[in-house]
Amino acid sequence: MKTGDKAAGTVSIDASKVATVRRTNLGLILQLLRDHGARSRSRIATESGLPKATVSSLIGELVERGLVREGEADRSRGVGRPGQTVGLDGTTIGALGLEIDADYIGILALNLQGTEIHRDRMALDVRGLSPEDALGALADVIRAGIAAVEARGVRPVGICLATPGVVDAAEGTVVFAPNLGWRDVPVRAWLRERLGPDVLEVEVDNDARLSTVAEHAQFAPRKVTDLLLLTGESGVAGGVITNGRLLRGHADLAGEIGHASLGLSDEPCPCGRTGCWETVVGLGALLRRVADADDPVRDASRDLEERMADVMRRARDGDERTLAALEGVAQSLAHGVSILADILNPQVIALGGYFAYFGDYFLPAVEERLESRRMLSDFPHAEVTRSQLGFSAAAYGAARFALGAVFQDPTLVAAAARR
C-alpha cells in the first residue's frame, strides 16, 4: 500500500468518527430541549458542556432539519444583551404509536414536541381472529393513520406497536400473548409484507413496558424515581420504575403482574395457569360479574369506552349487581397492591386502563388498605393516583418510543426526507 493510500484511509476513519460525534451531540442538544424546554445558546453550551461555537453550528443544522427553531429573547440573566431562545420545533415531524388488545386496535400520533395530532380506536374481536387477519386489520389502521397525519402536513419518522404478552423486540415477534391467543407470531415481518417497502418498518414492544415509560414521563417535573403502574384491560399489565430505570428482569419478563397469584382464586387463566390475579381484577372478570354473556357491555364488537360508560351509568344509578362487582374488584385490587407495595416500596402507584376509569371506586379501597397495613407511622405509604393517559397509555408510549430514534440520531430526519 502506498503512503498516500494510508493517509487517505486515515482521513476516512477520522471523518467517520467526527460524524459519529456530531450525531451524538445533535442528539444531546435535542434531548436537552425536550426534557428542559427552550433556552439560550449560551445556556445550552453551559448545560451540555459543549463549546459555544460548536453549539451554534449544531443548532444551525437542527434548524435546517426542522427540529428546532429560535424564539423569543432570553431575559433570564437580567443583564447584557439578551440572546434568542432555542426550542423544539418538529411540528411537521411525527410518529405513530399503536396498541393491539383483545378487543380493540388503538392508534395515537405525536409530533416531535409531544403534541397529539391524531387518535383513533377500532373495536375488534382480536381474540376471535387469526393473527393473520388481525394484523391485516392493523395494517389498514396504520395506512389510515399515515394518511391522516400527512394530511396535516406531518411526515412520520417512526411507527411502533404495543402488544400484550412476551415480546422479542429485537426480532419484532410476539412470543406468547395469552389474551390474544398468539404464540410465535412474526409481527414485524408480516406487517412488512402487508404494508410494503414504502412504509416505515414497525417496531414492536410490550404494552406494559411502553405504558410504564410513558406514565413515568408524566411525573418528570416531580422527579419521581420509583413508580408502580398497574393497568387493567383485558388482562392486568404492570410495570416498575426503580431508581429512575425500568425494571426488566433477567429474561426481560419483569412486569407480568397479572399472572402472579395475588388473590384467592382457582379460575383458569388464558396463560395456562390457575389463580392468576387478572382472573379476579382484569376487565374480563369485572364484566363477567357485572353482566350475563348476552349483555351489550360484554359485546367485544362495541367500542371499549362506550361499554365502560354503560357500566358507569349502572353504578351511578345504584344497580346492586354492578356495585357489588366493583366492590369485589376493588378489594382484590387493594389486596394485591398492598403486597406489591411491600415488595417494591414505590413512591407512586398509578392505576391505568379501566382501573383509572373507575378510580372513584378503586382508589379509596387501595388507599385504605395501604394505610391499614402501614408498618411505621412516620413512614408515608405510596401516593396512589390514576393515570392521566387512560386507555391510550400504551399507544402514547409507543409513539414516544418511535420518536426516540430521532432524539438519539437527528440525522434520521434527513434520511426520511430523502425516502
LOZA-968235 format. One line per field, with one value per residue (C-alpha): residue number from 1; residue in three letters; x, y, z. Coordinates in Angstrom, 2 decimals, always signed. Example, Ala and Ser with C-alpha at 12.3 -4.5 7.8 and 13.67 -1.06 7.14 Angstrom:
2
pos = c(1|2)
code = c(Ala|Ser)
X = c(+12.30|+13.67)
Y = c(-4.50|-1.06)
Z = c(+7.80|+7.14)
//
This chain:
419
pos = c(1|2|3|4|5|6|7|8|9|10|11|12|13|14|15|16|17|18|19|20|21|22|23|24|25|26|27|28|29|30|31|32|33|34|35|36|37|38|39|40|41|42|43|44|45|46|47|48|49|50|51|52|53|54|55|56|57|58|59|60|61|62|63|64|65|66|67|68|69|70|71|72|73|74|75|76|77|78|79|80|81|82|83|84|85|86|87|88|89|90|91|92|93|94|95|96|97|98|99|100|101|102|103|104|105|106|107|108|109|110|111|112|113|114|115|116|117|118|119|120|121|122|123|124|125|126|127|128|129|130|131|132|133|134|135|136|137|138|139|140|141|142|143|144|145|146|147|148|149|150|151|152|153|154|155|156|157|158|159|160|161|162|163|164|165|166|167|168|169|170|171|172|173|174|175|176|177|178|179|180|181|182|183|184|185|186|187|188|189|190|191|192|193|194|195|196|197|198|199|200|201|202|203|204|205|206|207|208|209|210|211|212|213|214|215|216|217|218|219|220|221|222|223|224|225|226|227|228|229|230|231|232|233|234|235|236|237|238|239|240|241|242|243|244|245|246|247|248|249|250|251|252|253|254|255|256|257|258|259|260|261|262|263|264|265|266|267|268|269|270|271|272|273|274|275|276|277|278|279|280|281|282|283|284|285|286|287|288|289|290|291|292|293|294|295|296|297|298|299|300|301|302|303|304|305|306|307|308|309|310|311|312|313|314|315|316|317|318|319|320|321|322|323|324|325|326|327|328|329|330|331|332|333|334|335|336|337|338|339|340|341|342|343|344|345|346|347|348|349|350|351|352|353|354|355|356|357|358|359|360|361|362|363|364|365|366|367|368|369|370|371|372|373|374|375|376|377|378|379|380|381|382|383|384|385|386|387|388|389|390|391|392|393|394|395|396|397|398|399|400|401|402|403|404|405|406|407|408|409|410|411|412|413|414|415|416|417|418|419)
code = c(Met|Lys|Thr|Gly|Asp|Lys|Ala|Ala|Gly|Thr|Val|Ser|Ile|Asp|Ala|Ser|Lys|Val|Ala|Thr|Val|Arg|Arg|Thr|Asn|Leu|Gly|Leu|Ile|Leu|Gln|Leu|Leu|Arg|Asp|His|Gly|Ala|Arg|Ser|Arg|Ser|Arg|Ile|Ala|Thr|Glu|Ser|Gly|Leu|Pro|Lys|Ala|Thr|Val|Ser|Ser|Leu|Ile|Gly|Glu|Leu|Val|Glu|Arg|Gly|Leu|Val|Arg|Glu|Gly|Glu|Ala|Asp|Arg|Ser|Arg|Gly|Val|Gly|Arg|Pro|Gly|Gln|Thr|Val|Gly|Leu|Asp|Gly|Thr|Thr|Ile|Gly|Ala|Leu|Gly|Leu|Glu|Ile|Asp|Ala|Asp|Tyr|Ile|Gly|Ile|Leu|Ala|Leu|Asn|Leu|Gln|Gly|Thr|Glu|Ile|His|Arg|Asp|Arg|Met|Ala|Leu|Asp|Val|Arg|Gly|Leu|Ser|Pro|Glu|Asp|Ala|Leu|Gly|Ala|Leu|Ala|Asp|Val|Ile|Arg|Ala|Gly|Ile|Ala|Ala|Val|Glu|Ala|Arg|Gly|Val|Arg|Pro|Val|Gly|Ile|Cys|Leu|Ala|Thr|Pro|Gly|Val|Val|Asp|Ala|Ala|Glu|Gly|Thr|Val|Val|Phe|Ala|Pro|Asn|Leu|Gly|Trp|Arg|Asp|Val|Pro|Val|Arg|Ala|Trp|Leu|Arg|Glu|Arg|Leu|Gly|Pro|Asp|Val|Leu|Glu|Val|Glu|Val|Asp|Asn|Asp|Ala|Arg|Leu|Ser|Thr|Val|Ala|Glu|His|Ala|Gln|Phe|Ala|Pro|Arg|Lys|Val|Thr|Asp|Leu|Leu|Leu|Leu|Thr|Gly|Glu|Ser|Gly|Val|Ala|Gly|Gly|Val|Ile|Thr|Asn|Gly|Arg|Leu|Leu|Arg|Gly|His|Ala|Asp|Leu|Ala|Gly|Glu|Ile|Gly|His|Ala|Ser|Leu|Gly|Leu|Ser|Asp|Glu|Pro|Cys|Pro|Cys|Gly|Arg|Thr|Gly|Cys|Trp|Glu|Thr|Val|Val|Gly|Leu|Gly|Ala|Leu|Leu|Arg|Arg|Val|Ala|Asp|Ala|Asp|Asp|Pro|Val|Arg|Asp|Ala|Ser|Arg|Asp|Leu|Glu|Glu|Arg|Met|Ala|Asp|Val|Met|Arg|Arg|Ala|Arg|Asp|Gly|Asp|Glu|Arg|Thr|Leu|Ala|Ala|Leu|Glu|Gly|Val|Ala|Gln|Ser|Leu|Ala|His|Gly|Val|Ser|Ile|Leu|Ala|Asp|Ile|Leu|Asn|Pro|Gln|Val|Ile|Ala|Leu|Gly|Gly|Tyr|Phe|Ala|Tyr|Phe|Gly|Asp|Tyr|Phe|Leu|Pro|Ala|Val|Glu|Glu|Arg|Leu|Glu|Ser|Arg|Arg|Met|Leu|Ser|Asp|Phe|Pro|His|Ala|Glu|Val|Thr|Arg|Ser|Gln|Leu|Gly|Phe|Ser|Ala|Ala|Ala|Tyr|Gly|Ala|Ala|Arg|Phe|Ala|Leu|Gly|Ala|Val|Phe|Gln|Asp|Pro|Thr|Leu|Val|Ala|Ala|Ala|Ala|Arg|Arg)
X = c(+0.00|+1.29|+1.78|-0.94|-3.37|-2.66|-3.23|-6.49|-7.63|-6.79|-8.76|-11.78|-11.70|-11.32|-14.21|-16.41|-15.53|-16.25|-19.65|-20.50|-19.54|-21.59|-24.69|-24.25|-24.01|-27.01|-28.99|-27.67|-28.98|-32.31|-32.83|-31.90|-34.55|-37.13|-36.53|-35.97|-37.61|-36.38|-33.19|-30.49|-27.44|-25.15|-27.25|-27.26|-23.47|-23.20|-25.62|-24.27|-20.61|-20.06|-18.17|-20.40|-19.14|-19.98|-23.44|-24.15|-23.12|-25.23|-28.28|-27.92|-28.09|-31.06|-32.89|-32.23|-33.66|-36.81|-36.15|-35.63|-36.50|-35.44|-37.97|-38.18|-35.31|-33.95|-34.04|-33.35|-29.84|-31.19|-28.03|-26.40|-27.86|-30.42|-29.99|-32.75|-34.08|-33.95|-36.76|-38.10|-39.90|-40.67|-44.30|-44.01|-42.39|-44.26|-44.56|-47.37|-47.97|-50.37|-51.80|-53.50|-55.54|-58.09|-60.99|-59.59|-56.82|-55.83|-53.61|-52.15|-49.75|-47.47|-45.31|-41.76|-42.97|-45.12|-48.37|-51.12|-52.06|-54.21|-56.11|-58.50|-59.66|-61.40|-63.42|-62.27|-62.57|-58.85|-59.04|-61.64|-59.48|-56.43|-53.18|-53.01|-56.47|-55.84|-52.59|-54.37|-56.79|-53.83|-52.14|-55.29|-55.24|-51.57|-52.27|-55.21|-53.06|-50.27|-52.78|-54.31|-51.02|-49.74|-52.95|-51.93|-48.54|-46.73|-44.17|-44.00|-40.47|-41.33|-44.02|-44.22|-46.77|-47.53|-48.78|-49.56|-47.53|-43.93|-42.31|-38.95|-38.47|-35.25|-36.98|-40.37|-42.03|-44.81|-43.55|-46.62|-49.69|-52.31|-55.03|-54.72|-54.17|-50.87|-47.67|-44.53|-46.19|-43.63|-45.49|-42.86|-42.25|-45.95|-46.68|-43.79|-45.44|-48.81|-47.57|-44.88|-41.41|-42.67|-43.96|-41.60|-40.76|-42.89|-41.10|-42.81|-42.61|-44.56|-47.56|-46.91|-43.30|-44.26|-47.12|-44.83|-42.20|-44.94|-46.51|-43.18|-42.61|-45.77|-44.08|-40.79|-41.47|-41.87|-38.68|-40.45|-37.82|-39.84|-43.17|-45.52|-48.03|-51.00|-53.25|-56.46|-57.54|-58.42|-55.79|-53.67|-50.38|-47.80|-44.50|-41.95|-39.61|-36.94|-34.32|-35.44|-34.96|-37.41|-37.16|-36.76|-35.68|-33.21|-35.09|-36.79|-40.02|-40.43|-43.86|-46.10|-48.00|-51.37|-50.14|-48.93|-51.04|-52.08|-55.65|-57.86|-58.90|-58.88|-60.10|-58.25|-56.23|-55.53|-51.82|-52.42|-52.16|-54.95|-55.46|-53.73|-54.54|-56.09|-58.77|-60.24|-59.29|-58.95|-61.58|-62.97|-63.51|-65.37|-67.62|-68.47|-69.54|-71.48|-73.49|-74.59|-72.92|-75.61|-75.44|-74.20|-71.40|-69.79|-70.03|-66.42|-67.54|-68.59|-66.14|-64.49|-65.14|-68.82|-69.11|-67.30|-69.70|-72.63|-71.15|-70.52|-74.14|-75.38|-73.14|-74.31|-77.91|-77.34|-77.51|-76.73|-75.02|-72.72|-71.85|-71.14|-68.87|-66.93|-66.58|-65.31|-62.68|-61.72|-60.97|-59.00|-57.10|-56.30|-55.08|-52.67|-51.45|-50.62|-48.41|-46.65|-46.16|-44.42|-42.11|-41.31|-41.71|-42.81|-43.10|-46.17|-48.69|-50.55|-53.74|-54.32|-56.75|-60.15|-58.71|-58.34|-61.79|-63.39|-60.88|-63.59|-64.49|-60.97|-58.62|-60.27|-60.08|-56.40|-55.52|-57.39|-55.60|-52.19|-52.94|-54.16|-51.02|-48.50|-45.68|-44.21|-46.47|-43.78|-43.05|-45.51|-47.06|-47.05|-49.17|-51.99|-53.20|-54.99|-53.18|-53.78|-53.19|-56.05|-56.61|-54.14|-51.08|-49.56|-50.14|-48.75|-45.67|-45.25|-45.35|-42.77|-40.58|-40.84|-39.83|-36.91|-34.82|-34.81|-33.64|-30.80|-29.83|-31.41|-29.86|-32.52|-34.97|-32.94|-32.74|-36.53|-36.89|-34.92|-37.03)
Y = c(+0.00|+3.44|+6.13|+8.19|+5.30|+5.05|+8.74|+8.53|+5.64|+7.54|+10.56|+8.32|+6.76|+10.11|+11.55|+8.67|+9.32|+13.01|+12.25|+9.92|+12.53|+15.15|+12.90|+12.27|+15.99|+16.81|+14.28|+15.65|+19.13|+17.84|+15.75|+18.69|+20.87|+18.08|+17.48|+21.03|+23.37|+26.30|+28.08|+30.34|+29.13|+30.12|+28.18|+25.15|+25.37|+25.54|+22.66|+20.40|+21.13|+21.87|+24.93|+27.85|+27.74|+24.04|+24.66|+27.39|+25.09|+22.20|+24.40|+25.69|+22.13|+21.27|+24.35|+23.24|+19.83|+21.41|+20.04|+23.28|+26.93|+30.21|+32.02|+34.98|+36.81|+35.16|+37.73|+35.31|+36.70|+40.20|+41.92|+42.36|+41.85|+39.03|+36.14|+34.30|+31.12|+27.88|+25.35|+22.19|+22.61|+19.36|+20.30|+18.74|+15.55|+12.85|+9.20|+6.67|+4.60|+1.66|-0.78|-4.09|-5.70|-8.49|-6.34|-3.23|-1.59|+1.92|+4.48|+7.76|+10.07|+12.67|+15.34|+15.92|+18.32|+15.53|+17.13|+14.73|+15.12|+12.06|+9.48|+6.68|+3.33|+0.48|-2.13|-5.54|-9.04|-9.73|-12.84|-14.27|-13.68|-15.45|-13.49|-13.00|-11.42|-9.26|-7.96|-7.29|-5.02|-3.43|-2.69|-0.88|+1.22|+2.10|+3.20|+5.34|+6.85|+7.74|+9.38|+11.35|+12.81|+13.52|+15.43|+17.70|+18.31|+15.93|+13.39|+10.14|+9.16|+6.11|+3.54|+1.36|-1.25|-2.15|-5.68|-7.68|-10.70|-11.73|-9.83|-10.30|-6.65|-7.25|-9.71|-7.99|-11.22|-11.82|-14.93|-15.54|-13.37|-15.50|-12.84|-12.67|-16.39|-15.69|-17.71|-17.04|-14.51|-12.65|-9.34|-7.08|-9.40|-9.95|-6.22|-5.60|-7.95|-6.21|-2.62|-2.91|-1.34|+2.26|+2.28|+2.59|-0.63|-1.22|-1.64|-3.99|-3.97|-4.99|-2.78|-2.64|-1.63|+1.18|+2.31|+2.47|+4.58|+6.92|+7.17|+7.88|+10.76|+12.43|+12.62|+14.08|+17.57|+15.99|+13.92|+10.66|+7.90|+4.85|+4.10|+1.15|+1.17|-1.21|-1.05|-3.01|-4.01|-7.48|-8.65|-6.81|-5.33|-3.81|-2.04|-0.90|+2.08|+1.81|+4.49|+6.09|+2.96|+0.46|-2.91|-5.50|-8.69|-11.40|-12.52|-9.16|-10.56|-8.39|-6.82|-9.84|-8.83|-10.01|-13.59|-13.52|-15.27|-12.24|-13.19|-16.09|-17.66|-21.01|-19.58|-20.80|-18.11|-17.93|-18.26|-21.88|-21.32|-21.05|-18.37|-15.53|-12.08|-10.94|-13.63|-11.61|-7.99|-7.95|-6.26|-9.62|-10.54|-7.28|-7.67|-11.26|-10.09|-7.12|-8.81|-12.03|-13.20|-11.69|-8.24|-5.42|-4.50|-7.86|-7.37|-7.10|-5.56|-2.39|+0.38|-0.26|+3.19|+3.01|-0.20|+1.32|+4.27|+1.81|+0.16|+3.56|+4.61|+1.44|+2.08|+5.67|+4.52|+2.26|-1.10|-3.61|-6.17|-3.53|-2.01|-5.44|-6.25|-3.01|-3.57|-7.11|-5.97|-3.05|-5.33|-7.82|-4.97|-3.42|-6.76|-7.28|-3.69|-3.86|-6.91|-5.24|-2.06|-4.00|-5.69|-2.73|+0.29|+2.64|+6.39|+6.49|+3.81|+4.75|+2.94|+2.89|+1.48|+0.66|+0.98|+4.70|+4.95|+3.59|+5.32|+6.76|+3.17|+1.69|+4.36|+4.67|+0.89|+0.79|+3.78|+2.34|-1.00|+0.66|+2.85|-0.07|-2.08|+0.69|-0.74|+2.56|+5.52|+8.07|+6.43|+7.62|+4.98|+5.35|+8.01|+6.34|+8.14|+7.44|+7.55|+10.64|+8.59|+6.13|+3.56|+5.39|+4.84|+2.03|+3.81|+7.03|+5.18|+3.53|+6.91|+8.32|+5.29|+5.74|+9.39|+8.36|+7.34|+10.95|+12.20|+9.68|+10.47|+13.66|+12.97|+10.29|+13.06|+13.99|+10.32|+10.08|+13.18|+11.50|+8.32)
Z = c(+0.00|-0.89|+1.71|+0.05|+0.40|+4.12|+4.54|+2.64|+4.82|+7.97|+6.83|+6.07|+9.53|+11.21|+9.17|+10.31|+13.94|+13.54|+12.00|+14.89|+17.49|+15.66|+15.60|+19.31|+20.07|+17.88|+19.89|+23.17|+22.39|+21.11|+24.27|+26.46|+24.78|+25.04|+28.72|+29.94|+27.45|+25.39|+26.42|+25.03|+23.11|+25.97|+28.46|+26.16|+25.97|+29.76|+30.40|+27.63|+28.27|+24.57|+23.26|+22.23|+18.64|+18.42|+19.88|+17.31|+14.47|+15.79|+16.32|+12.78|+11.49|+13.71|+12.40|+8.82|+9.60|+11.04|+14.51|+16.45|+15.99|+17.51|+19.64|+21.96|+23.64|+26.77|+29.58|+32.41|+33.00|+33.62|+32.35|+28.97|+25.56|+25.64|+23.24|+21.45|+23.00|+21.07|+21.43|+19.84|+16.53|+14.79|+14.18|+10.72|+12.09|+13.93|+14.86|+15.14|+18.26|+18.08|+20.56|+19.90|+22.65|+22.87|+21.69|+20.00|+18.00|+19.03|+17.35|+18.58|+16.73|+18.29|+16.73|+17.94|+20.64|+22.09|+20.95|+19.96|+16.30|+15.65|+17.66|+16.77|+18.11|+16.33|+18.21|+17.02|+18.47|+18.05|+20.19|+17.81|+14.71|+13.37|+13.86|+10.08|+9.94|+13.00|+11.52|+8.24|+10.11|+11.91|+8.59|+7.45|+10.64|+10.03|+6.44|+7.58|+10.36|+7.95|+5.60|+8.49|+9.74|+6.25|+5.55|+8.46|+6.87|+9.24|+7.99|+10.01|+11.01|+13.11|+13.89|+17.00|+18.06|+21.68|+22.25|+25.38|+26.37|+25.93|+23.09|+21.38|+20.47|+18.55|+16.21|+16.24|+17.33|+19.86|+21.60|+23.78|+24.27|+26.04|+25.97|+22.17|+21.70|+19.91|+20.04|+17.98|+15.68|+13.49|+13.70|+12.13|+9.18|+8.48|+8.65|+6.26|+3.76|+4.11|+4.14|+1.52|+1.33|+1.04|+4.64|+7.61|+9.42|+12.51|+15.85|+18.34|+22.14|+25.23|+26.08|+29.83|+29.29|+26.91|+29.17|+32.20|+30.46|+29.19|+32.64|+34.29|+31.85|+33.23|+36.65|+35.36|+36.83|+40.27|+39.96|+40.83|+40.75|+41.90|+40.28|+40.01|+37.14|+37.15|+34.13|+33.77|+30.29|+29.03|+31.48|+34.02|+32.91|+35.18|+35.09|+37.63|+37.57|+40.24|+40.82|+37.57|+35.45|+34.02|+35.76|+33.00|+34.79|+33.81|+30.67|+30.05|+31.53|+34.64|+34.96|+34.30|+37.42|+36.15|+36.19|+39.79|+42.41|+44.45|+45.30|+46.33|+43.05|+41.30|+37.98|+34.87|+33.09|+29.33|+30.17|+31.25|+35.00|+37.53|+40.16|+38.30|+39.70|+36.43|+36.73|+39.60|+38.78|+34.98|+32.84|+31.79|+35.43|+36.09|+33.06|+33.97|+37.42|+36.05|+33.31|+31.63|+28.42|+26.14|+27.75|+25.43|+27.84|+27.03|+23.27|+22.08|+18.78|+20.65|+21.49|+24.85|+26.32|+25.29|+27.27|+30.23|+30.11|+30.28|+33.39|+34.95|+34.37|+36.05|+39.03|+39.39|+39.07|+42.06|+40.26|+43.01|+40.77|+39.27|+42.64|+44.11|+41.15|+41.54|+45.29|+44.75|+42.24|+44.50|+47.44|+45.33|+43.71|+47.10|+48.45|+45.57|+45.55|+49.26|+48.64|+45.71|+47.72|+50.49|+47.98|+45.74|+48.04|+45.25|+45.64|+43.39|+42.40|+39.22|+38.22|+34.48|+31.94|+33.39|+36.92|+36.21|+34.63|+37.81|+40.07|+42.32|+43.29|+43.40|+44.77|+48.23|+48.75|+47.77|+49.94|+52.92|+52.61|+52.36|+55.38|+57.48|+56.71|+57.25|+59.38|+60.57|+61.26|+60.38|+57.02|+54.36|+52.16|+48.41|+46.76|+44.82|+41.72|+38.49|+35.18|+33.08|+29.92|+30.46|+27.75|+25.47|+27.66|+25.59|+22.26|+23.74|+24.98|+21.59|+19.82|+22.25|+21.64|+17.87|+18.23|+20.42|+17.42|+16.21|+19.61|+19.50|+15.91|+14.48|+11.07|+10.58|+9.71|+6.65|+5.70|+5.97|+3.79|+1.01|+1.06)
//
